[in-house]
Amino acid sequence: MTTHPHVPFVVSAEVSEALSEGRPVVALESNVITHGLPYPQNAETAHAVESAVRRGGSVPATIAVEDGKILVGMTDSDIERFATGPDIPKVSSRDLPVALAQGRRGALTVASSVVAAELAGIPFFASAGIGGVHRGAETSMDISSDLVQFTRSKVAVVCAGAKKILDLGLTLEFLETHCVPVVSYRSDDFPAFYCRSSGFRSPSRVDEDEVIARAIENHWALGGHSSFLITTPIEAEDAIDSEEVDAVITEAIAAADRDGVRGQAVTKYVMRAVDAATHGRTSRANAAVLINTAEVGGRLAVAHARLRAESGPV
């Protein structure tokens, strides 16, 4: 494992051993523990996501910050402490240096998780959905730091696309402009979180695990210094129909604007409105997305680790 000498890490014994042996590890964000479900469902979901990575054949490494250190591979007691801790803030990549300097506890987002994963030598990260370009970004300039961080961190990111409340067309345009590869795994379309399709075709479709592994290594060998985005749609039985939520999203965004909701608060506001309109089905779909992407991430990380063992890392 190669880390920056001035960034303190606490790596769990299981993750440290896996990395030293070249076995597959998948990084996971801790934000799902602290911002979403109440206790004990939040802890149960975190364990379910880690179990899904294991079913895929890899070692899970949930990442957070505490006491001026980056925790890589949260233990059961770590998860319990974060699941029950009050008012634990989100820490994005912008916030990470200050949170570490101040010794604060914080839950990592997608952006900060890929920063930490790359520093820890973990090439794979799995998340339910990434941030993107917000609707109305032409005037608000509201673009998720996830997208910007993808242009800087060499990590393979497995997700179910981006939330449907975003401008997914502009999100794909941003990724194309910044040369971030986007590959859909066994699907023709770019998914939209708990919707199987965003209505946009994916730039590439790949069905074979080994081909995705080679594509990742090719991207970095060709001089790419960005992430490699792999999307996988939610299972059909867990999905929410796109048309069902479109009208609700439009109304919720308008209501957020009227109520003066801005920045990061917009996403939570709109997601709660959609969940209420679907009588809680989107919350259940959210958990299903987390578990599915984690298992797929675990499986793809196995193929990638096998390739590196045969040919050596880029």
N, C-alpha and C positions, 0 to 999 in steps of 0.2 A: 504494500500500500504506500503510495506517495502522497504526502500532504504538505501544505505550506508550513514552514517551521514556526511561523508566528501565529498560526491558527490552532488552538488546542482542540483535540478530538478525544472523545471517550468512545471507543469502539467495543461493542459487545464481543465476548469470547467467540461466539458462534460466527459472527460476521468476519472477525479478524482471521479466524482459521480458514473460512471459506475463501477469502481473498488471497491469503498466502498460498493456498493450494490451487488457485485458479478455477475454483468452482463458481457456478453462476449465483449472483446476488442481484436482487431487485430493490432499489430504493423506493420508499413510500413517504408521502407527506404526513405530518402530524396534525395539520390543520383540520383534518376530518374528525379528529378526536375532540377538539376543543370548540369548534364552530359548526354546529349542526344539531345532532341528536342530543337529547338529555341523557344524564347518567341513569341506569347503567348501559343503555343501548349504545352509547358512543364507544365505550370500552369493548362491548361485545362485537360491534362492527369492526373496530380496529383489529381484534383477534381474528375475525372472519376473513378480513382482507389478507392478513399475514398467512392464514391457513390456505387461502387460495393460491398465493405465491408458491407455497410448499407443494400443493397439488400439481402445479406446473413444473416442479422439479428444481426450484431455486430456493435460496435462503432469503427471507425478507429482512429489510433494514429500514425500519421506520426512523425518521430523522427529526430531531428537535434541538432547541438550544436551552441551556440552563447553566447557571453559575459560571458564565463566561466561557462555556465549552459547547461544542457541537456534539450531540449524542447521536451516534450512528449505530442503529440496532437497538431500539428501546426495549428494555426488559419488561416483564409483566408488571413489576412495581412501578416502573417509569410510566407505563400506559395508565395504570390506576391513578397515579399522582396527577397526571395531566387531565385525565377524564373527570376528576373530582375537584381540580383546582379552579378557583373563581377568577374570572376576568383575565384569562391568559390571552395576551394579544397575538394577532397574526404578525408574523415577521417575514416580509418579502425580501428580495435580494437588496433593495435599497436600504432596508432597516437592519440588515444582518450585522454590519460592522459596529453599529451603535449598540445593538442589543448585546453583542459579545463583550464590548468594552464596559458596559454598565452591569454586566453579570445578570441580566434579566432572563426570566423564563419566557420562552416564546414558541409558538407553533409555526412550523415552516409551511409556506405556500408552495405552489408548483415552482415558481421562479427561484426561490431560495433553496428549495430541495435539489434542483439540478446543479446549482452552484456547489452545494455541499457534496452531492454525489460525485461530481467530477473530481473535487479535491480529495475525496476518500478513495478514489480509484474504482468507483462503481459505474460501469458503463450503461446500466439500464435503470429506468425509472418508470413507474406505472401510476396513473392517476385516472380518476373517473372522467374528468373533462378539463380542458385547458381554458385559460382566458383568451380573449380575442379583441377585435375592434368593436367597440360599442356602437349601437345605432345612434346616428347623429354625430359621429366622431368628426365629420367634416367641419363642424363648428366647435365642438367641445374638446377635441383632441384627446378623447378618452380611449386610450389603447392600453390593454393589459401589459404589465411588465413581463408576464410570461412570454409573450411574443418577442420582446426585445432580448430577454435572457436567452431564448433559444438561438439567437444569432451569435451568442458568445460562449456557450457551454457545449462541449463535445459529449453529449449523453443521448442515448436512444430513448425516446419518450413514447410509451404506449398509452393510448387514451381512447375515449369514445368521442373524439372530435371536440367540438366546443358547444357551449350551451346555446340553445335556439333563441334565447333572448338577445343574442349578439348579432352583429352584421356579419354573417358567415361568408358572404361573397368578398367583402373587404378583408376579412381575416385571411382567406386563402390568397388574396392579392398581396397582402403584406408578406406572407411566408414565401411566395414566389419571388417578390422583389428582393428579399434578403437571402435567396438561394437556400432556404431550408427545405430539404426533401420531405415530401408528404406521400406516404404509401398507405393504401388501405389494404388490410389483411383480410383476404377472402371476401371482399365486397367491392362493388363498383363505385359506390358513393361515399362522400365524406359524411360521416354520421354527425348527429346533433345531440350528443349526450344521451338522454333517455328516448330520443327518436332515432330510428334506424337510419334515416336519411335526412340530410339537410336540404335536399333538392339540388345539390351541386355534385357533379361527378368528381371523383378523386383524380388527381394528376396521374396516379399509377395504382394498379392493382397487382398484388403478389399473393399467391396462395401457399407457397412453400416456405417453411421456416428457414431452411438452409439458404434460400435465395435472399431472404431479408437479411440474414446474418452477413452474407457476402456484400450486399448493397451497403450496409452500414460501414463495413470496413473499407469498401471502395470509396465512399464519400470522404472519409477522413484521410485515406491514402492519396486522394486527388487534391488534397490541400484544404478541404472543407474544415472550418473551425466551429461549425454550428451543430446544433442538435439534429437528430434524424427522427422525424415524427412518423409514428406508426399508429393508424387508427383501426379500431375494431368495434363493430356495432354491438349494441345491447342485444341479448337474445330476444327473438320475436315474441315469446310469451311474456316477457317483462316490459316490452316497449310501450310507449305512449304514442298515439296517433298524432302526426304533425299538425293536421288541420284542426284538431281538437284544441290545441294550445295556442295556435296563432292569434286568434281573436283575443284571448285572455292576455297574451303578452302585449299586444298593441294597446289594450285598455290600461294595463298595469303601468306601462311606460309613460303613458299620458298622465296617469294619476300621480306617478312619482314626480313628474315635472311640475305638476300643479302644487304638490306638497313641498316642493323645494328640496327633494332628495337628490343628492349629488354624489359623484365619485363612487367609491367602493360600496356605499350603502345602497346604490341602485340595484345591484345584483340580488342582494338579500331581499329587498323590498319586492322585486318582481317575482323571484322564486317562491316567496311565501304566497303571493297572490295566485300564482299558477297552482301551487299545492292545494290551496283552499278551494279553487274552482274545480279541481279534479278529485276532491274529497280524499286527499292524502295519497293518491296513487303515485304521484311524482316522487314523494319521499321514499316509497317502497322501491320505485324504479331506480332512484339514486343509489340505494344500497346495492341493488342488483348490478348496476354499472360498475361500481367500485370493485365488487367481487369478480366480475367477468374480466375486466381489464387486468386485474392483478394476476389471475390465472393465466391469461394469454401472455402477459409480460414474463411470467415465470417460465413458460414453455419456450418463448423466443430467446430468452436469456440463456437457456440450455444450449440451443443451437449456436448461439454466438460464442459461448464459452468453448464449445467443442471446436469451432472453427479456429479460434485463437490458440487453442492447445495444439492444433495441427500445423498452423502457419505462423503463429506469433502475432502479438498485437501491433497495430499501426503505431 
